[in-house]
């Protein structure tokens, strides 16, 4: 029987099947898809969450600035008026709902020596978050003697989406967004608040 020169040197039997298995690319796409999809899904969720977090951060900044700006235009305020600022906060955060949100509005007096102290304060629950006469941590360049400022503070918790939530402590599963502004009065020398 004559040898076929075309088939000479080619693997046979088990070697042929092994070679066919190693060169088969039929399932490579499925394997690559299975490896890449979880990574892409995590990246998508992180980008989505980052977008929401930035939106909430901007809303917190705008809310604190709007509250400080509004109160700085007044000559006198009432506790009810300051407590009603919670409605402004809720409206400016729409469509989001602040988690554990806090709001603090403080009248700050800077004396002749440039020392800022609390004249009055009010929070979202109608309480006094700071004692009258307490020292205020204020930027040095803003401590103009004999001036009055409104300090508005907004804080909210932003829950982080964590796939492996049981691996992280609960304190690492949320981010606290805090924004505050000092606004100098538009008119007059101070803003009074009886009962604050």
Secondary structure, DSSP 8 states (H G I E B T S, - for coil): ----TTTTT---THHHHHHHHHH--TTHHHHHHHHHHHHHHHHHHHHHHHHHHHHHHHHHHHHHHHHHHHHHT-SEEEHHHHHTHHHHHHHHHTTS--EEEEEEEEEEEE-TTS-EEEEEEEETTS--SS-TT-B----GGG--TTEEEEEEEEEEEEE---TTGGGS-GGGGEEEEEEEEEEE-SSSS--EEET-
